[in-house]
Amino acid sequence: MWTYIALAWRNIWRNRRRTLITIFAIMFAVVVSIFSQSLNRGSHDIMIDNMVRYNTGYLQLQDYRFDDEPSLDNTFAFDEAVKKRAKNADPRIEMVLPRIETFMLAANDESTRGAMVSGIDLEKEHRFNALRDRKTSGRFFEPGEQAAVLGQGLADRLGLGVGDTVALIGQGRFGMSASDLFEVVGIVAHPIREMNDQAAYLPLETAQSLLSAEGYITALLFALDHARHTESVAESLRDEFQGEALKVFTWPELMPELLDFIRFDMAGAYLMSTILYVVIGFGFFGTVLTMTMERRREFGVLIAIGMKRLRLAFVVFLETLCISIIGVLSGLGAALAVLYYFHLYPITLGGDAAEAIIEMGWDPVLPVSFAPGLFYTQGAIVFFIAMVIFLYPLVKIARMDVLEAARS
């Protein structure tokens, strides 16, 4: 076996230029495929992260009726015992965030607008999504204060600023009237446009009192150490609260439209990757075809002097395997270096694209992803393509006319 490996290793370096061209072709294919998928995955990660942190959380614990009927009548009691059980259900849970949310009318002296009123624990929200950093003017409220922080869009539509008074009018728990006046103490630029035009934040205790829901919340959000653990942590929570009137939802279940958008976008990325693989495959095939034609006489002579076709094919296969492994590993290393460079110096967008991204509250850059699956998957695909194409010389050896090949 070692004799065949040594023979194959010597053979691939007999023509260094041809071998290096083939290795660089494989390496280029790996780098381009990983880089393109990394940019795509990075943009999706940013999108998911923003939507999850400011909207649903990675996971939510709700009353089992709330998803079908999002009414304050379907809230659930939240106390220290529930908090402790939820936090200890899985070690990958970093934090739990209670929220009580409902739609109400926000009004000034002359007009009204629809508002999503959220009672929040400010300190936990800031740790989860850096909400304080979104403040454009004023300050944030203290726990229990009769004060509100409005989204920039909602404040503009109502013509309200810091120091003004906003009236919130709606319906509380079990049909009770819910209305009160709140001082606008701050304005935030929400990164999600729809929320920016509707968001009204209140201290959690103040919102519960307004809605006649003291001690109750509509949802308990979970911050995880990594998004990829969403499903497994959800199973842990389902086991913990099994048999109770509570249900665990993951962010794909809560935002199916976002998941559909990502799948649609990924379909386009997969199509482009397929085209790239076809182009790369033809490049490989051209190199292998040239190599096979150049060595046709060599193969014919070896068979003529007694080397069995099967052993010759095995040596050529080992040559192919060595070249493929070197090319893929070199490509993985080069891709990691390229991604690290663009992680330090990300691509910055300009023009209309940058303005659209800024309006959504995100930085106009194209982030890259270092997800391990990118390296495994793309490296394996390119390796598979190379191995399939390198079957060509094996077929030629099996069908070779020895006399004709030896005279060529």
C-alpha positions, 0 to 999 in steps of 0.5 A, spaced: 500 500 500 505 504 501 509 503 495 502 505 491 502 511 495 509 513 494 508 512 487 502 516 486 506 522 490 512 522 486 507 522 479 503 528 481 510 532 482 513 530 476 509 535 472 509 540 477 506 546 473 500 541 471 499 539 479 499 546 481 494 549 476 489 543 478 490 544 486 489 552 485 483 551 481 480 546 486 483 552 492 479 557 488 473 553 487 473 552 495 474 559 496 469 562 492 464 558 494 465 559 501 466 566 501 459 567 497 455 563 501 458 566 507 456 573 505 449 570 504 449 567 511 452 573 514 446 577 512 441 572 514 444 572 521 444 579 522 437 580 519 435 574 524 439 577 530 435 584 529 428 581 528 429 576 534 432 581 539 427 587 538 421 582 536 420 575 538 426 573 542 429 566 540 424 562 544 417 565 547 413 561 553 406 563 552 399 561 554 397 556 549 391 560 547 395 566 546 398 565 539 391 563 536 387 569 540 392 574 542 388 577 548 390 580 554 385 575 557 390 569 555 396 572 559 399 567 564 402 569 571 409 570 572 413 570 579 420 568 581 418 560 581 416 561 574 422 565 572 427 560 576 424 554 572 425 557 566 432 559 567 434 553 569 431 548 564 437 549 560 444 551 561 444 554 554 439 559 556 443 566 558 437 570 560 429 570 561 425 577 559 418 578 561 414 582 556 406 584 556 404 587 549 398 589 547 395 594 541 392 601 544 391 607 541 396 613 542 393 620 542 395 627 543 390 633 543 388 632 536 389 625 533 390 618 534 395 613 532 395 605 533 401 603 538 404 597 540 405 598 547 410 594 551 411 593 558 419 591 559 424 590 564 429 595 561 435 593 564 434 586 561 432 589 555 438 593 554 442 587 556 439 583 550 438 588 545 442 594 547 435 598 547 438 604 551 443 605 545 437 606 540 435 613 544 435 619 540 433 624 545 431 624 552 432 619 557 429 612 559 424 611 565 425 608 572 422 602 574 414 603 576 415 611 573 409 613 570 412 615 563 413 612 556 418 612 551 416 612 544 419 610 537 421 616 533 416 614 527 410 614 532 412 620 536 413 624 529 406 622 527 403 624 533 408 631 533 410 629 540 417 630 543 420 629 550 416 633 555 410 632 552 404 628 554 401 622 550 394 618 552 394 611 551 387 608 550 385 601 550 382 595 553 385 591 559 385 584 562 378 581 562 375 587 558 376 592 563 378 599 561 385 601 560 387 609 559 392 613 562 396 619 561 404 618 560 410 623 560 414 622 554 421 622 557 425 619 551 425 617 543 428 611 540 430 610 533 427 602 533 431 598 528 425 595 525 421 600 521 414 597 522 416 597 530 419 604 529 412 607 527 408 603 533 413 602 539 411 605 545 415 602 551 412 603 559 416 600 565 413 593 566 410 594 573 406 600 570 404 597 564 401 591 568 397 596 572 395 600 566 392 593 563 389 590 570 394 585 569 398 585 575 403 579 576 401 577 569 405 577 562 403 575 555 410 572 553 417 570 557 422 571 552 429 567 552 436 569 550 440 563 548 448 563 547 447 561 540 441 561 535 443 554 533 441 551 540 434 554 539 430 547 537 434 543 543 433 548 548 425 549 546 425 541 547 428 542 554 423 547 556 417 543 553 419 538 558 420 542 563 413 545 562 409 539 560 402 538 562 401 546 564 397 551 560 404 554 557 407 553 550 414 554 547 414 557 540 421 558 536 422 564 532 421 561 526 414 559 528 413 566 531 415 569 524 414 564 519 414 570 513 422 571 515 423 564 514 420 564 508 424 570 505 430 567 508 428 560 504 427 564 498 433 568 498 437 562 499 434 558 493 437 564 489 444 563 492 443 555 491 442 557 484 448 561 483 452 556 487 450 551 482 452 555 476 459 556 480 460 549 481 458 547 473 463 552 471 468 550 476 467 542 474 468 544 466 475 547 468 477 541 472 475 537 466 479 541 462 485 540 466 484 532 467 482 531 460 489 535 458 493 531 463 490 524 461 492 525 453 499 527 455 500 521 459 496 516 454 503 513 452 505 512 459 499 508 461 500 504 454 507 502 456 506 501 463 500 496 461 504 493 455 510 491 460 505 487 465 502 492 470 495 490 471 490 495 469 486 495 476 493 497 479 494 502 474 487 505 476 488 505 483 495 509 483 491 514 478 486 514 483 491 515 489 494 521 485 487 524 484 485 523 491 492 527 493 491 533 489 483 533 491 485 533 498 491 538 498 486 543 494 481 542 498 485 543 505 489 549 501 482 552 499 479 552 506 485 555 509 485 560 504 477 561 505 478 562 513 484 567 511 479 571 506 473 571 511 477 573 517 480 579 513 473 581 511 471 580 518 476 586 520 474 590 514 467 588 512 465 590 505 461 597 506 455 599 501 454 605 498 448 609 494 441 607 495 443 600 498 446 603 503 440 608 505 435 602 505 439 599 510 441 605 514 433 606 514 432 599 517 437 601 523 443 596 521 450 598 519 451 598 511 456 593 511 456 586 508 458 581 514 461 574 513 459 568 517 464 563 520 459 558 521 462 551 521 457 548 516 460 552 511 467 550 511 464 542 511 459 543 506 462 547 501 469 543 502 465 536 501 462 539 495 468 541 491 471 535 493 466 530 491 466 534 484 473 533 483 473 526 485 467 525 480 471 528 474 477 525 476 474 518 474 475 520 467 482 517 467 480 511 470 475 510 465 480 511 459 485 506 463 479 501 463 478 502 455 485 503 453 487 500 446 494 498 449 498 498 442 495 504 440 496 508 446 504 505 446 505 508 439 502 515 440 
